[in-house]
Structures are given as C-alpha cells and as structure tokens.
Amino acid sequence: MSAAPPPPLSPRHWPSWFGIGFGWTLAQLPWAIARRAGVVLGWLMRELMFARRRVAERNLALCFPELDNCHRERLLRAHFRSLGIGVFEFLRAWWGRLTPMSSQYRLQGMEHLVRARAAGRGVILVSPHFTTLEICVRLLNQNVPLAGMYRPHDSAALEWAVRRARSRYTQAMFARDELRPAIRHLRSGGVLWFAPDQETRRGESVFVPFFGQPAWSLTSTHQLARLTQSAVLPLFHQRLDDGSYELEIGAALEEFPSKDATADTARVIATLEQLIRRCPEQYLWIHQRFKRQPDDGASPYQ
C-alpha cells in the first residue's frame, strides 16, 4: 500500500483548514448538546438556504404527488431538522468519539451478510443518501470491516482531512473512478458500501424510474457485480426519535446481476426507493436528482 500523500498546506488552503479546525471543535461537543445544536442548524438552513429549500420542495412535489401541501411542508421541516443533526453526525463520525452512539444502535440482518460471505463472494451494500449515512457506516464498521465508494471533495484540504479520518474506521475508501482497487477488494471477498442513487455526469448511466420520475442513474452496481460476481444487499439505516439508530441489512438480490444493465439499475433504484419510503424525512432531498431529463428536456428546477 502506498504512503498517504502529505496534507496540502499552501496559503490558498488556509481558509479550508480554518473550517476543518472549526468542524473538529464542533465534533468534540457532548452529543446531547450537539444534537440540540443540530436542530437549530436545521432551522437556520431551511430559512437561509433558499435555493436548496426550493430544490427540496420541488423534489417532494415530484415524488409525493399524493400528499397535500400541508403534509409536504411538514415533511420539508422534518427533513431540514434531520439535515441539521446530520451535519453534526458527519463531523462526529470523522473527527469525534463514537460514544454514546456505539451503545445506542441496533443492527439486524447480519445473517444475510454472513451467508453471502460464507459462499465465498464479495458483498456490495447499497443504500440511499440518508442524512445518517456517515455515522451509521462508522457504526456498521464495528461489526464488519468494509470499504466505501465516494465522490471526492472539491477542496483538497477537506478531501485530505476526511479521507484520513475515514481511514480510521474503514478498510479503504475508493473514489468513484477508482474501479480497479474496488474490484480487487470485492474479488478478495471484501464488503463494499455504495450509494448509487444520485445523478452524476461521470460514469455509465441510464434513465430508470425513481418515485415515478425518470432519473439518470449509474449502472455501477450492475457493472461491479458482473465483474466480481459479488452479492448485492440493501442497507437501511435511520435515526430514531429517542436518539438511537437502527441499521438493517436486507437479503441479497436474487439472480443479480442479469445481462441487462438497465433492468438491473432499475431494480437497484427501486430497492432504494422502498428504503427511502420507510423514512422519507431523512433522505437527502436537497440534491437535484432529476436535473437531467430524457431528450434534453427542461430541468424541473428551473
């Protein structure tokens, strides 16, 4: 394994390092205080992040047309509350202690993971971009060592600091264009976490249904499973009202992968939709999921 690169320390990165230092400080707060601060932060984000709020409102209107405006407004408020708490969960997962979360979570479905690994296969855990993503991945690593795929940060300093932090509790972190090491990890019987539910301009993608809307979606799950013969298992995670966490590993998708990348991608996205419907307020609705439209149609966010 090659040595980690040195941190970027030139003056142009100093503002990023100041922000990282502030984030590290917040990660040391007692969790009861941080959680309350997250609620306040969520309210501020909803009031001040006008563009992101409009994206979330549009997404909820597209994905839940059966709800009236009052119900969607309550869902929007609950989402930003979860988003604010999620910021502190991310910081704590990267740079803080895992207590008290380490004793306040329940993991179900480990038998599905054990069964897949006993068959000598690698395992791809697919989950949506819930606001609890980072803290729950760190909690899961207490039970099973895993690697992850992610999109690198634009800031070189933040990328260095976050990747270094994640190296403390994951086997490896692969950028989305680092397919060869990810394939080697799976072929050696490793477990790989992946969230293929966001739109991206990079990588092979197809339009498949997501909440009844055409969504430009990566075929990466199909490709990785086809190249490595890995099992694909859904991973659900959520924050409960009492502050504890629930993680659930589902059964492996049967007869996956097939020869049809589009059909497999539609199946994966449909599986993730089912998980999101179980806890919609904790999904990342501020992402422009439907920005790209078939036949270069107009974005619904314009």
N, C-alpha and C positions, 0 to 999 in steps of 0.2 A: 504494500500500500504506500503510495507516495505521501510525502510530508505535506501538511496543510500549508497553504500559502500564507505569507505574513499579512497582518492587517493593513489596510490602506490608511496611511496616516498623513498624507499631504494636506496642506491647509484647506483645500477645497472640500475635504471630507469632514472638517471640524464641526460644521453645523449638524451633520448626521450623527457624529459621536456625542454631541451635546444631547440630542434627542434620545440616543441609546442610553446614555447615562441617566436621563430623567426616567425612561422606561424601566431601567434596572432598579431605580429607587422605588418606584411605584410597586414593583414586583415583590419588594420586601415588606410591604404593609401587611398587618394582620388580615387574614382573609375576611373576617366579618366586616372590617372597615372597608376593604377593597370592594366587596360585593355591594355595599351601600353606595360607595362612590360610583360604581358601575351603573347603578340605577339612575343617578344624577347625570352621568355622562350620556347615557342613552337618551334622556330627555333633551339635553343640550344638542345632541346630534340630530334628533328629529326636528328641533326648532331652527337649527342653523344650517344644516346641510340640505339646502333647498333642492339642489339638482338630484342628489341621491334619494331624497324623500319622494320626489316625483317619479324616479325610476321604480322605487318600491311600490308606489301607488299604482303605477301602470302594470307592473308585474302581477300584483294581486287582482287587479281588474281582469287581466287576461286569463289568469289561472283559476280564479274562483268567481266565474260569472254568476253562479247560483247564489252568492251572498249579496245582501243589500249593502248600501253604503255604510250603514251603521256598524254592521258586523266587520266589514273590511277595515274600517277606521280602528276598531278595537284590535284587530289583528295587526295593523300597522303599528299601533302604540306598543303592543306586546313585543313585536319584532325589534323595535329600537331599544326597548328595555333589555332584551336578550343580547342585542348587539353591544350595548354599553358594558354589560357584565362580561361579555365575551372578550372585549379588549383586555380587561384585567386578567382573564383566564389565559389568554395568549402570553401576556407578559410574565405571568407566574410560571407557566409551563416552560418558557425559555430561560428565565433568569431567577426564579424563586424556588422555594421549597414546595414539595408536593403535599405536605400536611396543611390542613386537615383532610384534603380530598382523598388521600391514599387510604383512609379508613371509612370513607363515605361514598362508596360506589358498589354497584352490583353488576357482575358480569355473567351473562347467560350465553349458552350455545357453544361453549368451548369444545363440546363433543364433536361438533361439525368440523372444527379446525383440526382436532386430533385425528379424526377419521381420514381427512384428506391427506394429512402429512404421513399417516401410517401407510397409505398406499404409495408412498414414495414420490408424491407430487409437490411441486411448489404451490403456493396459495396466493391469490390476488384478492385482497379485501377491498371491495368497492363501497364507498359511502358518499353521501352528498356533502356539500359545503355547509354544514351546520355551524352555528356560532361556537359550539362546544368542541370543535374539531381538534384543536391543538391540545387542550387539557385532557381530552379523552384518549387521544393517541398516546400521550405520555402515560396515562393510567393503564392502558392496554399493554404497554411495554413491560409493565410489572409482571404480567402473566405469560407473555410470549414475545420474544425478541423479533422485531420487524424492521424493515426498511420502508422508505416512503418515496413517492414521486411528487415533485412540486414545481411551481413556476418561480424562477429566481426573482429576487427583488431588484428594482431598478437602481437603488442606492448600493454602491459597492461596499460601503461600511456596514450597512444594515444586513446585506447578504452575508458578509463575513461573520458578523456577530450572531445572527440567527442560525446559520449553518453550524457554527461552533457549538452553540447552545444545544441544538438538536442532536449533535454527535454524542452528547452525554447520555441520551436515553433512547437512541435508535441505533440499529446496526449500521445504517448508511442512509444518506439522502441523495436521490438522483434527480437532477434537473430533467425536465420533460424531453430534452433532446439527448439525454444520456441513456440511450436504449441498450447499448451493448452491456454495460455493467448491470443494468436491471435484469436483462435476460440471463446473465451468468448467475445472478443471485437466485432467480427463480429455478433455474435448471439444477442448482445445488440443493434444492429443497427448501429455500427460504420463503419467508412471508413478506409480501409487498402490499403496502397500503396505497390506494389510488382513488382520487375523486375526479371522475371523468365527466362531471355534469356542467362545466362551464364552457362558454364559447371561447374559441381561440383561433387566431389566424394561422397558427403553426400546427403542422401535423395533418394527417389524412382525416377528413371529416365528412359527414353526410347529414342530410336533414332527416330527422326522425321525430315522432310526436313526443311532446312533453307538456303535460297538462292540456292536451288538445291543441297545442300550437306547434308549428314546425320549428324545430330547434337544431341549429348547426352543432353537431356533436362529434367528438373524437371517436374514431374506431379503435383506439389504442388498446382497449380491453380485449377486443377480439384478436388483435394482432399479437399481443403479449401471450395470451392463452394459446393461440395457434402455434407460436414459435417455441413455447416451453412446455406445452401440454399441462399447464397449471390449472388447478381448480379455481373457480371464481365464486366467492362467497360474499353476500351483502353484510355490511356492518352498520348497525343503527346505534346512535348514541344521543342522549339528551340530558339536560339539567332538570331535575325535579323541583317542585315547589319548596321542598324542605332544604334545598341546597345540595342534596346528594346527586349522584349521577347514575345513569343506567346505560349499560353497554350490552348489546345483543348481537351475536354472530349468527347469521342465518345459514340454512342448508345450502350446499353447493348447487349452482345452476346445473340442471341435468342436460346432458347432450350438448354441452358447450365446450369449445366453440363448434359452430357449424361451418359450412363452406361459404356462407353468405354474411359478409361483414356488415351490411346494412341491417339485416334481420337481427344479428347478434347485438349490434349497437342499440337498436330499438328495444330489445329485450332488457339490456342493462339499464337504459334510461327509464324504462317503465318500472323496473325494480326500484330504482332510486326515487321515482315519483311516489311509489307506495310508502317508502320510508318517510318522505317529506310530509305526506298527508297525516302521518301519525303525530307530527309535532311541527306544524307549519310555521309557527311564530319564531322558531329557532333556525329557520333556513335563511340563507343569505340573499334576501330579495333585492338588495341594492345593486346587484350585478345586472348588467344589461344582457340578459340571457337570450333575448330574441332580436338583438340588434341586426343580425344578418338575416335577410329574408330570401325565400326562393325567387329565382328570376330577377335578382337585384331589386326586389320590391322595397318600398319605403320602410324605414325603421319605425316601429311603433313608439319610439321615444322622442321622435322629432316634434 
